Amino acid sequence: MPLDGISRFCFGASYAVALLLELLQVMRPRAAQRVIGIAFGCAGLFAHSIYLLVQRPPLTSQIGSLLFLTWILAVFYLYGALHHRELTWGLFVLPVVVGLVVLTELFPPDKSDWGAWLLPLDELRGYRFWGQVHAAMLLFAAVGCCIGFVASIMYLVQARRLRAKTLPGEGPRLWSLERLEQMNRRAVNLTFPLLTIGALIGVALMLQRPEELQGWTDPRILGTVALWSVLALLLYLRYAGQLAGRRLAQLTIVAFVLLVFTLVYAHSLSSAGGAP
């Protein structure tokens, strides 16, 4: 298959097979099965990387932001699968990866501006430059939010297993509640400043082109404000000492849902180098 023939279905299917093998690994652990699962994950990441290099979707488009976010999470999955082999890592990360790839199929690509993320440096100035910075900040904030979501799901599953007094060795192997809560808190600490910087740049860009908005009640603005507010509440309650691990996990899941909304909603600055 020529490189430009690689489609989103190719790497999406590879990630889905890797997820299926992870599920089988929980029910019937097999060394060879685990190796094959990681091999499918690697194949998916390879095809995913080729797709991004060849097709070059702009980071500021719906598809582009989702695909770049998915690529980073796929790297995160493989790192965890290889570095933390004692954990059932892919069972929690791969559903997010597969789900985001599926979401990209909801948006037919407009390839008229594809290739924007490899513009010459002399074209990255002014409005376009700050649009790319805005998109990059939101992308890394989204990564942190996704990691926090994964840690939250792991935390809730582990807490339920402990309440049910599940015997060691049964079900998925996870970190302790303390370590998962720490992972979640670090993710929130990373996400909030990046989201704040990205949002402030986005507001400044939007003020330059107010005709692209539907007013300050634009769902894109409301979704971002809601996401920022939830993360701000998480930080406040954390440092005020009023947020237990379970509540932290639940609020982080809410933040993830808001993140998905802001990612899939129409991008107001895509034509000019902005971001959602």
C-alpha positions as CSV (number, residue, x, y, z in Angstrom):
1,M,0.0,0.0,0.0
2,P,1.4,3.4,-0.9
3,L,2.0,5.8,2.0
4,D,-0.7,8.2,0.8
5,G,-3.2,5.2,0.8
6,I,-3.0,4.9,4.6
7,S,-6.4,5.9,6.1
8,R,-7.7,6.5,9.6
9,F,-9.4,3.1,9.4
10,C,-5.9,1.5,9.2
11,F,-4.6,2.7,12.5
12,G,-8.0,2.9,14.1
13,A,-8.5,-0.9,13.4
14,S,-5.0,-1.6,14.7
15,Y,-5.7,0.2,18.0
16,A,-9.1,-1.6,18.2
17,V,-7.4,-5.1,17.8
18,A,-4.9,-4.1,20.5
19,L,-7.8,-3.2,22.8
20,L,-9.5,-6.5,22.1
21,L,-6.3,-8.4,23.0
22,E,-6.0,-6.4,26.2
23,L,-9.5,-7.5,27.2
24,L,-8.6,-11.1,26.4
25,Q,-5.4,-10.7,28.4
26,V,-7.5,-9.8,31.5
27,M,-9.7,-12.8,31.1
28,R,-7.0,-15.3,30.0
29,P,-3.5,-14.0,30.5
30,R,-1.0,-15.2,27.8
31,A,2.5,-13.9,27.2
32,A,2.2,-14.3,23.5
33,Q,-1.2,-12.6,23.4
34,R,0.3,-9.6,25.2
35,V,3.2,-9.4,22.7
36,I,0.8,-9.5,19.8
37,G,-1.4,-6.8,21.4
38,I,1.6,-4.5,21.7
39,A,2.6,-5.3,18.1
40,F,-0.8,-4.2,16.9
41,G,-0.4,-1.0,19.0
42,C,3.0,-0.3,17.4
43,A,1.5,-1.0,14.0
44,G,-1.3,1.5,14.7
45,L,1.1,4.1,15.9
46,F,3.3,3.6,12.8
47,A,0.4,4.0,10.4
48,H,-0.9,6.9,12.4
49,S,2.5,8.7,12.2
50,I,2.7,8.1,8.4
51,Y,-0.8,9.4,8.0
52,L,0.1,12.7,9.9
53,L,3.3,13.1,7.9
54,V,1.7,12.5,4.5
55,Q,-1.7,14.0,4.9
56,R,-0.5,16.9,7.3
57,P,-3.9,17.9,8.7
58,P,-3.7,21.3,10.4
59,L,-3.6,21.3,14.1
60,T,-6.2,24.0,14.1
61,S,-8.9,21.8,12.5
62,Q,-11.3,19.4,14.2
63,I,-9.7,16.4,12.6
64,G,-6.2,17.6,13.1
65,S,-6.5,18.4,16.8
66,L,-8.2,15.0,17.5
67,L,-5.6,13.1,15.5
68,F,-2.6,14.8,17.1
69,L,-4.1,14.2,20.6
70,T,-4.8,10.6,19.7
71,W,-1.2,10.2,18.5
72,I,0.2,11.5,21.8
73,L,-2.1,9.2,23.8
74,A,-1.0,6.2,21.6
75,V,2.6,7.0,22.5
76,F,1.5,7.2,26.2
77,Y,-0.1,3.8,25.9
78,L,2.9,2.1,24.4
79,Y,5.2,3.7,26.9
80,G,3.1,2.5,29.8
81,A,2.6,-1.0,28.2
82,L,6.4,-1.5,27.9
83,H,7.5,0.4,31.0
84,H,4.8,-0.8,33.4
85,R,4.3,-4.3,32.2
86,E,2.8,-5.4,35.5
87,L,-0.2,-3.1,35.0
88,T,-3.3,-3.5,32.8
89,W,-2.5,-0.2,31.1
90,G,-3.9,-0.5,27.6
91,L,-7.3,-1.5,28.9
92,F,-7.9,2.0,30.1
93,V,-5.9,4.1,27.6
94,L,-6.9,2.4,24.4
95,P,-10.6,3.0,24.7
96,V,-9.9,6.7,24.7
97,V,-7.6,6.3,21.7
98,V,-10.1,4.3,19.7
99,G,-13.0,6.6,20.7
100,L,-11.1,9.7,19.5
101,V,-10.3,8.1,16.2
102,V,-13.9,7.2,15.7
103,L,-14.9,10.8,16.5
104,T,-12.7,12.0,13.6
105,E,-14.9,10.0,11.2
106,L,-17.8,12.3,12.1
107,F,-16.1,15.2,10.3
108,P,-15.4,15.0,6.5
109,P,-12.0,16.5,6.0
110,D,-11.7,19.7,4.1
111,K,-8.2,19.2,2.6
112,S,-8.0,22.7,1.1
113,D,-5.9,23.9,4.0
114,W,-4.1,20.6,4.9
115,G,-0.4,21.0,5.3
116,A,-0.7,24.1,7.5
117,W,1.3,22.6,10.4
118,L,4.4,22.5,8.2
119,L,4.3,26.1,7.0
120,P,7.6,27.9,6.5
121,L,8.8,29.8,9.5
122,D,8.5,33.2,7.7
123,E,4.8,32.6,7.3
124,L,4.2,31.9,11.0
125,R,3.9,35.4,12.2
126,G,1.2,37.7,13.6
127,Y,-2.3,36.2,13.8
128,R,-1.3,32.8,12.3
129,F,1.6,32.4,14.7
130,W,-0.5,33.1,17.8
131,G,-3.2,30.8,16.4
132,Q,-0.7,28.0,16.3
133,V,0.5,28.8,19.8
134,H,-3.1,28.8,21.0
135,A,-3.7,25.4,19.3
136,A,-0.6,23.9,20.8
137,M,-1.4,25.0,24.3
138,L,-4.9,23.6,24.1
139,L,-3.5,20.3,22.6
140,F,-1.2,19.8,25.6
141,A,-3.9,20.8,28.0
142,A,-6.1,18.1,26.3
143,V,-3.3,15.5,26.8
144,G,-3.2,16.4,30.5
145,C,-7.0,16.1,30.8
146,C,-7.0,12.8,29.1
147,I,-4.4,11.4,31.4
148,G,-6.3,12.6,34.3
149,F,-9.4,10.9,33.0
150,V,-7.6,7.6,32.6
151,A,-6.2,7.9,36.1
152,S,-9.7,8.7,37.4
153,I,-11.3,5.6,35.8
154,M,-8.5,3.5,37.2
155,Y,-9.0,5.0,40.6
156,L,-12.8,4.3,40.6
157,V,-12.3,0.8,39.4
158,Q,-9.6,0.1,42.0
159,A,-11.7,1.7,44.8
160,R,-14.6,-0.6,43.8
161,R,-12.4,-3.6,43.8
162,L,-11.1,-2.8,47.3
163,R,-14.7,-2.3,48.6
164,A,-15.7,-5.6,47.1
165,K,-12.6,-7.2,48.7
166,T,-11.5,-8.7,45.3
167,L,-8.7,-11.2,45.8
168,P,-5.2,-10.2,44.5
169,G,-4.6,-11.4,41.0
170,E,-8.2,-11.2,40.0
171,G,-9.2,-8.7,37.4
172,P,-7.1,-5.9,36.0
173,R,-3.8,-5.1,37.8
174,L,-3.7,-1.4,38.9
175,W,-1.6,0.9,41.0
176,S,-2.6,1.8,44.5
177,L,-5.3,4.4,45.1
178,E,-2.7,6.8,46.5
179,R,-0.6,6.6,43.3
180,L,-3.5,6.9,41.0
181,E,-4.8,10.0,42.9
182,Q,-1.3,11.5,42.7
183,M,-1.3,10.9,38.9
184,N,-4.6,12.6,38.6
185,R,-3.6,15.6,40.6
186,R,-0.4,16.0,38.5
187,A,-2.4,15.9,35.4
188,V,-4.8,18.6,36.6
189,N,-1.8,20.7,37.7
190,L,-0.4,20.4,34.1
191,T,-3.8,21.0,32.4
192,F,-4.9,24.1,34.1
193,P,-2.1,26.6,33.3
194,L,-1.9,25.3,29.7
195,L,-5.6,25.7,29.2
196,T,-5.5,29.2,30.8
197,I,-2.8,30.4,28.5
198,G,-4.4,28.8,25.4
199,A,-7.8,30.3,26.4
200,L,-6.4,33.8,26.9
201,I,-4.6,33.7,23.5
202,G,-7.9,32.5,22.0
203,V,-9.8,35.4,23.5
204,A,-7.3,37.9,22.1
205,L,-7.5,36.3,18.7
206,M,-11.3,36.3,18.7
207,L,-11.4,39.9,19.7
208,Q,-9.5,40.7,16.5
209,R,-12.1,38.9,14.4
210,P,-15.4,39.2,16.3
211,E,-17.4,38.6,13.1
212,E,-16.4,34.9,13.4
213,L,-18.3,34.4,16.7
214,Q,-22.0,34.0,17.4
215,G,-21.6,36.3,20.3
216,W,-20.2,35.5,23.8
217,T,-22.9,32.8,24.1
218,D,-21.1,30.8,21.3
219,P,-21.1,27.1,22.4
220,R,-17.3,27.1,21.7
221,I,-16.8,29.8,24.3
222,L,-19.2,28.4,26.8
223,G,-17.6,24.9,26.6
224,T,-14.1,26.3,27.1
225,V,-15.3,28.5,30.0
226,A,-17.1,25.5,31.6
227,L,-14.0,23.3,31.2
228,W,-11.7,26.0,32.7
229,S,-14.2,26.5,35.6
230,V,-14.2,22.8,36.5
231,L,-10.4,22.6,36.5
232,A,-10.2,25.8,38.6
233,L,-12.7,24.2,41.1
234,L,-10.6,21.1,41.2
235,L,-7.5,23.0,42.1
236,Y,-9.3,25.2,44.7
237,L,-10.8,22.2,46.4
238,R,-7.6,20.3,46.3
239,Y,-5.5,23.0,48.0
240,A,-8.3,23.8,50.4
241,G,-8.1,20.2,51.5
242,Q,-11.8,19.6,50.8
243,L,-11.6,17.2,47.9
244,A,-11.4,13.4,48.5
245,G,-9.9,11.2,45.8
246,R,-13.3,9.9,44.7
247,R,-14.7,13.4,44.1
248,L,-11.5,14.4,42.4
249,A,-11.9,11.5,40.0
250,Q,-15.6,12.3,39.3
251,L,-14.9,16.0,38.6
252,T,-12.0,15.0,36.3
253,I,-14.3,12.8,34.3
254,V,-16.7,15.8,34.0
255,A,-13.8,17.9,32.7
256,F,-13.0,15.2,30.1
257,V,-16.6,15.2,28.8
258,L,-16.4,19.0,28.4
259,L,-13.0,18.6,26.7
260,V,-14.5,16.3,24.1
261,F,-17.3,18.8,23.5
262,T,-14.8,21.6,22.8
263,L,-12.8,19.4,20.5
264,V,-15.6,18.2,18.4
265,Y,-17.4,21.5,18.1
266,A,-16.7,23.6,15.0
267,H,-13.4,25.5,15.1
268,S,-13.9,29.2,14.8
269,L,-10.3,30.1,13.8
270,S,-9.4,27.1,11.6
271,S,-9.2,29.1,8.4
272,A,-6.8,31.6,9.8
273,G,-4.5,29.4,11.8
274,G,-6.4,29.4,15.0
275,A,-7.8,26.6,17.1
276,P,-11.1,25.6,18.6
